[in-house]
Amino acid sequence: MAFPPRFLDELRARLPLAGVVGRRVKLTKKGREYGGLCPFHNEKTPSFTVNEDKGFFHCFGCGAHGDAIGFEMRLNHLSFTEAVEKLATEIGLDVPVASPEERRVEQRRASLHDATEAACAFFEKSLREPGGRDGLAYFRQRGLSDDTIARFRLGWAPDSREALKKAVMSAACPETLLIEAGLLKKPEDGPSFDMFRGRITFPIADRRGRVVAFGARTLGDGQPKYLNSPETPLFHKGAMLYGLAHARETARSLNLVVAVEGYMDVIALHQAGFTMAVAPLGTAMTEGQIEELWRLADEPVLCFDGDAAGQRAMSRAAERGLPILKPGKSLRFAVLPAAEDPDSLIKSKGAAAMQAVLDAARPLVDVAWDLTAAGRVLDTPERRAALERDLKEQAAAIADETVRWQYLSTFRERLKTLLRPPRPVWVPRRPGAPTVDAGPLRDRDGRLPGVARIGAPAAGDDAWVKRCEIRLLTLVLAHPPLLDEVGELLGETGFADVALDKLRRGILKHLDKARDLDGEALCAHLRSDGASRMLDLLLDTDEYRIGRPGTVQEARTHWDHLFKRYTSRKGLKADVGHAAERLAQDMSAEAFDQFAALKRHEQNMDGEDGEGAPLELP
């Protein structure tokens, strides 16, 4: 809804900003400004200021900034229209309607709100009457207190085709309005009748707590077991969450919201103290509902039952969530024990058991990995290639480029770990068996190389790693389009040599343009970034001259071979370091055998790679 600028100016002028903010933040006067602890992030030292003269607040910690309307929007997770209406009502300022059409729509919406509110009151009253005793007994049998029943405005729809119609229909709530609100159904060839009959009722409220629709459950064998209001001008099932108005305040203060599967789950959690719980409305979580959750917390926890249906729901939620991920906005997944829901778990094992489930929630990246990789047999190159393809497709669904890159990098790293060839297996010596001959592993003084300098690589190893890093970079400098294919790998691998790693990061800055550049153009970009000295050194090497001829595909083949050897060598180097550290602390035969096996494997690799002279770099 559009508001006239004059109205907004008057609203801001009549709202003391310090007064609006001061309702939620303890402010201290500091000259012409006020200061306090920011309500939008956790801090111990005040970085939040209010400038009444200029009409804005600002946090130097998290960057939050705005006027009174913006403060209300951010604090209470309201839309602009909702915040303006709320503030205008507080100061008694009439909210204008910008056009006759908007006026008609707003009046109609107000009338629909009146109808759903009247229906809610009728259902609440019916629950306490003789006809509602079965519904009240059900709620009490589920362990709900009278306070909880009242707080969630639970009710009973009498088993009659016209009970609600007769109680609510009036000049202010005509039949057409009740039909539009989803409270009555009107067949083409008969009179209208009540939508909900012989069911307990769960009012569904919007962010501001206004009743807009109902969910209802039968207590008998009738079908469907649960029934929701149809889509109306007030109610859009795929964009709303049950319990939102009740959960909003706690979720905002904790930066935590928990989405469970059903109405009773939400109510049971709130009664047990988990007042940040909400639920979708009888369907799988939608993109709109995920966006709504992100208005409350950065990483909502989606809590699913531990049965097969819960696993399917988790898979669908992960599939819906991946494409819309944003930096800082993700999902976490908690799984309940088999045959338990939140209500039954709390009753049988207490709130601590439910808290443990939430504490064990896993990030979306782990769930996405498991959904794709768990249980796969990877005994052939084709099966391993299929897993790699499927993981790439998972990540490719993410629209945000930064998040997509991070997922690709994470998947690739996990895939490398999963598919890493097994290291040599050492067998502990049997008691009395002859000592393993260390052979060439010992130096001329009889000492074990590397043990005195735990984790420090030998000079020859340093040289080989540096030479390989040089080759990887010079191939890219000679063939910039190669970055299109190897950029991800290069981006996720930090180089051991500081100077070479700095150039690696500089090259990646130009990743988006590399496909259109030749070697000279890429070097020109890098020189403008201040990398001239390093480039002069690299371009004068045999590695660059050797790698320059040939096609991009030939360069890719060579690059892949080098990279595989490089990462394998780094992994082995780490294993040798750990084994050396263990041997230094525990000079047992078993520790020695492990170290010896790994060192022999490393020496074999040295023989395959050759030595060569290292390039001297600053």
C-alpha positions in Angstrom: 0.0 0.0 0.0 1.3 3.4 -0.9 1.2 6.2 1.6 1.3 10.0 0.7 4.7 11.5 1.5 2.9 14.2 3.6 1.4 11.6 5.9 4.7 9.8 6.4 6.4 13.1 7.2 3.8 13.9 9.8 4.0 10.4 11.3 7.8 10.7 11.7 7.5 14.2 13.1 5.0 13.2 15.7 7.0 10.1 16.7 9.8 10.8 19.2 12.5 8.4 17.9 14.1 8.1 21.3 10.7 7.2 22.7 10.0 4.5 20.1 13.5 3.0 20.6 13.5 3.5 24.3 10.6 1.1 24.8 13.1 -1.7 23.9 16.5 -0.3 24.5 17.9 1.4 27.7 19.2 4.7 26.3 21.7 7.0 27.9 21.9 10.7 26.9 25.3 11.6 25.4 25.3 15.2 24.3 22.8 15.5 21.5 22.5 11.8 21.0 21.5 8.7 22.9 23.5 5.5 23.3 22.7 1.9 24.3 23.2 -1.8 23.6 22.1 -2.7 20.1 18.9 -4.8 20.1 19.7 -6.4 16.8 22.9 -8.3 17.8 24.5 -9.4 21.0 27.0 -6.9 22.4 28.5 -6.0 25.7 29.9 -2.6 24.8 27.3 -0.1 23.5 27.7 0.8 19.8 24.0 1.8 19.2 23.2 5.5 18.9 20.0 7.5 18.4 20.1 10.9 16.8 16.8 12.6 17.5 17.7 15.8 15.6 18.4 13.9 12.4 15.7 11.3 13.0 17.8 8.1 12.7 19.3 5.3 14.7 22.6 3.6 13.8 24.6 0.7 15.1 28.4 0.8 14.5 28.6 -2.9 15.3 26.2 -4.5 12.9 25.4 -1.6 10.6 21.6 -1.4 11.4 20.3 2.0 10.4 16.9 3.7 9.9 14.1 5.8 11.3 11.3 5.0 13.7 9.4 3.0 11.0 12.5 1.1 10.1 13.2 0.3 13.7 9.7 -1.1 14.1 10.0 -3.2 11.0 13.4 -4.6 12.0 12.5 -5.2 15.6 9.1 -6.8 15.1 9.7 -8.3 11.7 6.9 -6.3 10.1 6.4 -5.1 6.5 6.5 -1.4 5.9 2.7 -1.1 5.7 2.3 -3.1 8.9 4.9 -0.9 10.8 3.3 2.4 9.6 -0.2 1.2 10.6 1.0 0.1 14.0 2.8 3.3 14.8 0.0 5.5 13.4 -2.5 3.7 15.6 -0.4 4.2 18.7 -0.4 8.0 18.3 -4.0 8.2 17.0 -3.1 9.3 13.5 -5.6 8.2 10.8 -4.0 6.1 8.1 -5.0 7.4 4.7 -6.0 5.2 1.8 -4.2 6.4 -1.4 -7.0 5.6 -3.8 -10.7 4.5 -4.0 -9.6 1.0 -5.0 -7.2 0.7 -2.1 -9.9 2.0 0.2 -12.3 -0.7 -1.1 -9.6 -3.4 -0.7 -8.7 -2.3 2.8 -12.3 -2.1 3.9 -13.0 -5.6 2.5 -9.9 -6.9 4.3 -11.1 -5.3 7.6 -14.5 -6.9 7.1 -12.9 -10.3 6.5 -10.8 -9.9 9.7 -14.0 -9.2 11.6 -15.6 -12.4 10.2 -12.6 -14.6 11.1 -12.4 -13.0 14.5 -16.1 -13.6 15.1 -15.7 -17.2 14.1 -12.8 -17.7 16.4 -14.7 -16.4 19.3 -17.7 -18.7 18.5 -15.4 -21.7 18.3 -13.8 -20.8 21.7 -17.2 -20.4 23.3 -18.4 -23.7 21.8 -15.5 -25.6 23.3 -16.7 -24.7 26.8 -20.3 -25.7 26.2 -21.7 -29.2 26.6 -21.4 -29.9 22.8 -17.7 -29.3 23.0 -16.9 -31.6 25.8 -15.2 -34.1 23.5 -12.9 -31.5 22.1 -12.0 -30.1 25.6 -11.4 -33.7 26.8 -9.1 -34.3 23.9 -7.0 -31.2 24.6 -6.7 -32.1 28.3 -5.9 -35.7 27.5 -3.0 -34.3 25.4 -1.8 -32.5 28.5 -2.7 -28.9 27.6 -3.4 -26.6 30.5 -6.3 -24.2 30.4 -3.9 -21.3 30.0 -2.4 -22.9 26.9 -5.9 -23.6 25.5 -6.8 -20.0 26.0 -3.5 -18.6 24.7 -3.8 -20.4 21.4 -7.5 -19.8 21.3 -8.3 -23.4 20.7 -12.0 -24.2 19.9 -14.7 -26.6 18.8 -16.8 -26.5 15.6 -20.2 -28.0 16.4 -21.3 -30.9 14.3 -23.9 -28.9 12.5 -24.2 -27.5 9.0 -25.4 -24.1 10.2 -24.2 -23.5 13.8 -21.5 -21.0 12.8 -23.6 -19.5 10.0 -26.5 -18.8 12.4 -24.2 -17.4 15.1 -22.1 -15.1 13.0 -24.0 -14.1 9.9 -25.4 -10.6 10.2 -25.6 -7.3 8.4 -22.0 -6.7 9.2 -21.0 -10.3 8.2 -23.2 -11.3 5.3 -23.2 -14.7 3.7 -21.0 -13.6 0.8 -18.4 -12.3 3.3 -18.4 -15.5 5.3 -17.9 -17.5 2.0 -15.1 -15.3 0.9 -13.4 -15.7 4.4 -13.5 -19.5 3.9 -16.0 -20.0 6.8 -18.9 -21.2 4.6 -19.1 -23.4 1.5 -21.6 -22.7 -1.2 -22.4 -25.5 -3.7 -23.9 -24.5 -7.0 -27.2 -26.2 -6.4 -27.9 -25.7 -2.7 -27.6 -23.5 0.4 -24.3 -22.6 2.0 -23.1 -24.6 5.0 -20.4 -24.4 7.7 -16.9 -25.3 6.4 -15.8 -26.9 9.8 -18.1 -29.3 11.5 -17.5 -31.7 14.4 -13.8 -30.8 14.7 -11.5 -29.1 17.2 -10.2 -25.8 15.7 -6.8 -24.2 15.6 -6.9 -20.4 14.7 -4.2 -19.4 12.3 -3.0 -15.8 12.8 -0.8 -13.5 10.8 2.3 -11.8 12.1 0.3 -9.3 14.0 -1.8 -11.9 15.7 -5.0 -11.3 13.7 -6.9 -14.5 13.0 -7.0 -15.1 9.2 -7.9 -18.8 8.9 -8.4 -22.1 10.7 -7.0 -25.6 10.9 -9.4 -28.2 12.2 -9.0 -31.9 13.2 -11.6 -34.6 13.4 -11.7 -36.7 16.5 -13.3 -39.6 14.8 -12.6 -41.6 11.6 -13.8 -38.9 9.3 -11.6 -37.8 6.4 -9.6 -35.7 5.9 -8.1 -35.9 9.4 -6.9 -32.3 9.2 -8.7 -29.6 7.2 -7.5 -26.1 6.5 -9.3 -23.0 5.4 -9.2 -22.5 1.6 -7.1 -19.7 0.1 -8.6 -16.3 0.7 -7.6 -12.6 0.4 -6.3 -13.0 4.0 -4.8 -16.5 3.9 -2.2 -18.0 1.6 -1.2 -21.4 3.0 2.2 -21.6 1.4 3.4 -18.3 2.8 2.2 -18.5 6.4 3.3 -20.4 9.5 1.2 -21.6 12.4 2.2 -20.0 15.7 4.1 -17.2 14.1 2.7 -14.4 16.2 3.4 -16.4 19.4 7.0 -17.3 18.4 8.1 -14.0 16.9 9.4 -12.3 20.0 11.4 -15.2 21.4 12.7 -16.1 18.0 14.0 -12.6 17.4 15.6 -12.3 20.8 17.4 -15.7 20.5 18.0 -15.6 16.7 16.4 -19.1 16.7 13.2 -20.4 15.3 12.2 -24.1 15.3 9.8 -25.4 12.6 8.0 -28.6 13.5 5.4 -30.6 11.6 2.0 -30.0 13.2 -0.2 -27.7 15.3 -0.1 -29.9 18.4 3.7 -30.1 18.1 3.9 -26.3 18.2 1.5 -26.0 21.2 3.3 -28.7 23.2 6.7 -27.0 22.6 5.4 -23.6 23.7 3.9 -25.1 26.8 7.2 -26.8 27.6 9.1 -23.4 27.2 10.2 -23.7 23.6 8.3 -20.5 22.6 10.1 -20.1 19.3 8.3 -23.0 17.6 6.2 -22.7 14.4 4.8 -25.1 11.8 3.9 -25.2 8.1 0.2 -25.6 7.5 -0.1 -29.3 6.7 2.2 -29.3 3.7 5.9 -29.5 2.9 7.9 -26.4 3.8 7.7 -23.9 0.9 10.1 -21.3 -0.3 7.8 -18.6 1.0 7.7 -20.2 4.4 11.5 -20.5 4.5 11.8 -16.8 3.7 9.4 -16.1 6.5 11.6 -18.1 8.9 14.6 -16.1 7.8 12.8 -12.9 8.9 13.0 -14.4 12.4 16.4 -16.1 12.5 19.4 -16.6 10.2 19.5 -20.4 10.5 16.1 -21.8 11.4 16.0 -25.4 12.7 13.6 -27.7 10.8 12.7 -30.5 13.2 11.4 -33.8 11.6 10.1 -37.1 12.9 12.6 -39.9 12.7 10.4 -42.2 10.5 10.5 -42.6 6.8 7.9 -39.9 6.2 10.1 -37.5 8.3 13.1 -38.4 6.1 11.2 -37.7 3.0 10.0 -34.3 4.4 13.6 -33.4 5.3 14.7 -34.3 1.8 12.0 -32.1 0.3 12.9 -29.2 2.6 16.6 -29.4 1.7 15.6 -29.4 -2.0 13.4 -26.4 -1.5 16.0 -24.5 0.6 19.1 -25.0 -1.6 18.2 -22.7 -4.5 17.3 -19.7 -2.3 20.3 -19.8 0.1 22.0 -16.5 0.7 25.2 -15.5 2.5 24.4 -15.8 6.2 21.0 -17.4 5.6 20.8 -21.2 5.8 18.9 -24.0 7.5 19.6 -26.6 10.1 18.0 -30.0 10.5 17.1 -31.8 13.7 15.7 -35.4 13.7 13.6 -36.8 16.5 14.1 -40.3 17.8 12.1 -43.0 15.9 8.4 -43.2 16.9 8.6 -39.8 18.7 7.1 -36.4 18.0 7.9 -33.3 20.1 4.8 -33.8 22.2 5.5 -37.5 23.0 9.3 -36.9 23.5 8.6 -34.1 26.1 6.1 -36.2 27.9 8.2 -39.3 28.1 11.7 -37.8 28.6 11.2 -34.1 29.5 12.2 -30.8 27.9 15.9 -31.7 28.3 15.5 -34.5 25.7 13.9 -32.1 23.3 16.7 -29.5 23.8 19.3 -32.2 23.1 17.6 -32.9 19.7 17.7 -29.2 18.8 21.3 -28.9 20.0 22.2 -31.7 17.6 20.8 -30.0 14.6 23.0 -30.4 11.5 23.7 -27.7 8.9 22.1 -28.0 5.4 25.4 -28.7 3.8 25.8 -31.9 5.8 22.2 -33.0 5.0 22.7 -32.3 1.3 25.9 -34.3 1.3 24.3 -37.3 3.1 21.2 -37.2 0.9 23.5 -37.5 -2.1 26.4 -39.6 -0.9 25.2 -41.8 1.9 25.0 -45.5 1.0 26.7 -45.1 -2.4 29.0 -47.9 -3.5 32.0 -46.3 -5.0 34.0 -49.2 -6.2 34.4 -48.2 -9.9 35.5 -44.9 -11.6 32.0 -44.6 -13.2 30.2 -44.8 -9.8 32.6 -42.2 -8.4 32.1 -40.0 -11.4 28.3 -40.3 -10.9 28.6 -39.1 -7.3 30.7 -36.2 -8.3 28.1 -35.3 -11.0 25.2 -35.5 -8.5 27.0 -33.3 -6.0 27.7 -30.7 -8.6 24.1 -30.7 -9.6 23.1 -30.2 -5.9 25.4 -27.2 -5.7 24.4 -25.9 -9.1 20.8 -25.4 -7.9 22.0 -22.6 -5.6 21.2 -19.2 -7.2 23.6 -17.1 -5.1 27.1 -17.3 -6.7 29.0 -16.9 -3.5 27.1 -19.7 -1.6 27.2 -21.9 -4.7 31.0 -21.6 -4.8 31.3 -22.5 -1.1 29.1 -25.6 -1.5 31.1 -26.7 -4.5 34.3 -26.3 -2.6 33.0 -28.1 0.4 31.7 -31.0 -1.6 34.9 -31.3 -3.5 37.0 -31.4 -0.4 34.8 -34.1 1.2 34.8 -36.0 -2.0 38.6 -35.9 -2.1 38.7 -37.2 1.5 36.2 -39.9 0.7 38.0 -41.1 -2.4 41.6 -40.6 -1.1 43.6 -43.8 -1.8 44.3 -45.7 1.4 47.7 -45.1 3.0 50.1 -48.0 3.5 48.9 -50.3 6.3 51.4 -51.1 9.0 51.1 -54.3 11.0 52.4 -54.2 14.7 55.3 -56.5 15.4 54.5 -59.7 17.1 56.3 -60.2 20.4 59.7 -61.6 19.7 59.6 -60.7 16.0 62.8 -59.1 14.6 62.9 -55.4 14.5 62.0 -53.8 11.2 65.1 -52.5 9.4 64.7 -48.8 8.9 67.2 -49.0 6.1 67.6 -45.7 4.2 65.0 -44.1 6.5 67.8 -43.3 9.1 70.3 -40.6 8.4 74.1 -41.1 8.6 74.0 -40.4 12.3 71.4 -43.1 12.8 68.6 -40.7 13.6 65.1 -40.7 12.2 64.7 -37.8 9.8 61.9 -35.4 10.8 61.5 -36.6 14.4 63.6 -33.8 15.8 61.6 -31.3 13.9 58.0 -32.5 14.3 55.9 -31.7 11.3 58.6 -29.7 9.6 59.2 -30.9 6.0 62.6 -31.8 4.6 64.2 -29.3 2.3 63.8 -31.6 -0.7 60.1 -31.8 0.0 59.8 -28.0 0.2 61.5 -27.7 -3.1 59.2 -30.2 -4.8 56.0 -28.5 -3.4 57.2 -25.1 -4.5 58.1 -26.4 -8.0 54.7 -27.9 -8.4 53.0 -24.7 -7.3 55.0 -22.8 -9.8 54.0 -25.2 -12.6 50.3 -25.0 -11.7 50.4 -21.2 -11.9 52.5 -20.9 -15.0 50.1 -23.2 -16.9 47.3 -20.8 -16.0 49.3 -17.8 -16.9 50.1 -19.4 -20.3 46.5 -20.5 -20.9 44.0 -18.2 -19.0 40.9 -19.9 -20.4 42.1 -22.9 -18.3 40.7 -21.0 -15.3 37.2 -21.7 -16.5 37.8 -25.4 -15.7 40.2 -25.4 -12.8 39.3 -22.2 -11.0 37.3 -24.1 -8.3 40.2 -26.4 -7.6 42.7 -23.5 -7.5 40.4 -21.5 -5.3 40.1 -24.2 -2.6 43.8 -25.0 -2.3 46.1 -22.8 -0.3 49.7 -22.8 -1.5 52.6 -23.5 1.0 54.7 -20.7 -0.5 53.4 -17.3 0.7 54.4 -15.4 -2.4 53.0 -17.9 -4.7 49.8 -18.1 -2.7 49.4 -14.3 -3.0 49.7 -14.6 -6.7 47.2 -17.5 -6.8 44.6 -15.3 -5.0 45.4 -12.4 -7.4 44.7 -14.6 -10.4 41.4 -15.7 -8.9 40.2 -12.1 -8.7 40.1 -12.1 -12.5 38.3 -15.5 -12.8 35.2 -14.0 -14.4 37.2 -12.4 -17.3 39.8 -15.1 -17.8 37.9 -17.0 -20.6 38.2 -13.9 -22.8 41.9 -13.1 -22.1 45.2 -14.3 -23.5 48.3 -14.7 -21.4 49.6 -11.1 -22.0 46.2 -9.6 -21.1 46.0 -11.6 -17.8 49.5 -10.6 -16.9 48.6 -6.9 -17.6 45.7 -7.2 -15.1 48.0 -8.8 -12.5 50.7 -6.1 -13.1 48.1 -3.4 -12.4 47.4 -5.2 -9.1 51.1 -4.8 -8.1 52.3 -8.4 -9.0 55.0 -7.3 -11.5 58.0 -8.6 -9.6 56.5 -12.1 -9.1 55.3 -12.3 -12.7 58.8 -11.4 -14.0 60.3 -14.2 -12.0 57.7 -16.7 -13.2 57.7 -15.7 -16.8 61.5 -16.2 -16.9 61.2 -19.9 -15.8 61.6 -23.0 -17.8 58.2 -24.1 -16.4 56.5 -21.2 -18.2 58.3 -21.6 -21.5 57.6 -25.4 -21.5 53.9 -24.9 -20.6 53.2 -22.1 -23.1 52.9 -24.1 -26.4 50.0 -26.4 -27.0 46.2 -26.3 -26.6 44.1 -25.5 -23.5 43.0 -29.1 -23.4 46.7 -30.3 -23.4 47.4 -27.8 -20.6 44.3 -29.1 -18.7 45.6 -32.7 -18.9 49.0 -31.6 -17.6 47.4 -29.4 -14.9 45.1 -32.2 -13.6 48.1 -34.6 -13.4 50.1 -32.1 -11.4 47.3 -31.2 -9.2 46.5 -34.8 -8.3 50.1 -35.4 -7.4 50.3 -32.1 -5.5 47.2 -32.8 -3.3 48.2 -36.4 -2.8 51.7 -35.3 -1.7 50.3 -32.7 0.7 47.9 -35.3 2.3 50.8 -37.8 2.7 53.0 -35.1 4.2 50.4 -34.4 6.8 50.2 -38.1 7.6 53.9 -38.4 7.9 53.9 -35.4 10.3 51.3 -36.9 12.5 53.2 -40.2 12.6 56.5 -38.5 13.4 54.8 -36.6 16.2 53.4 -39.9 17.6 56.8 -41.5 17.4 58.5 -38.6 19.2 56.0 -39.1 22.1 55.8 -42.9 22.0 58.9 -44.7 20.8 57.1 -48.0 20.5 57.6 -50.6 17.8 54.1 -50.0 16.5 54.6 -46.3 16.2 57.9 -46.8 14.4 56.4 -49.3 11.9 53.7 -46.8 11.1 56.2 -44.0 10.6 58.5 -46.3 8.5 55.7 -47.4 6.2 54.6 -43.8 5.5 58.2 -42.6 4.9 58.8 -45.4 2.4 55.7 -44.4 0.6 56.9 -40.8 0.6 60.3 -41.8 -0.7 58.7 -43.8 -3.5 56.7 -40.7 -4.4 60.0 -38.7 -4.4 61.4 -41.1 -6.9 58.5 -40.8 -9.2 58.4 -37.0 -9.0 62.1 -36.4 -9.3 64.0 -33.7 -7.5 64.8 -30.7 -9.7 66.0 -27.3 -8.5 63.7 -25.0 -6.6 63.0 -21.6 -8.0 64.2 -18.9 -5.6 61.3 -16.5 -4.8 61.2 -13.6 -2.4 
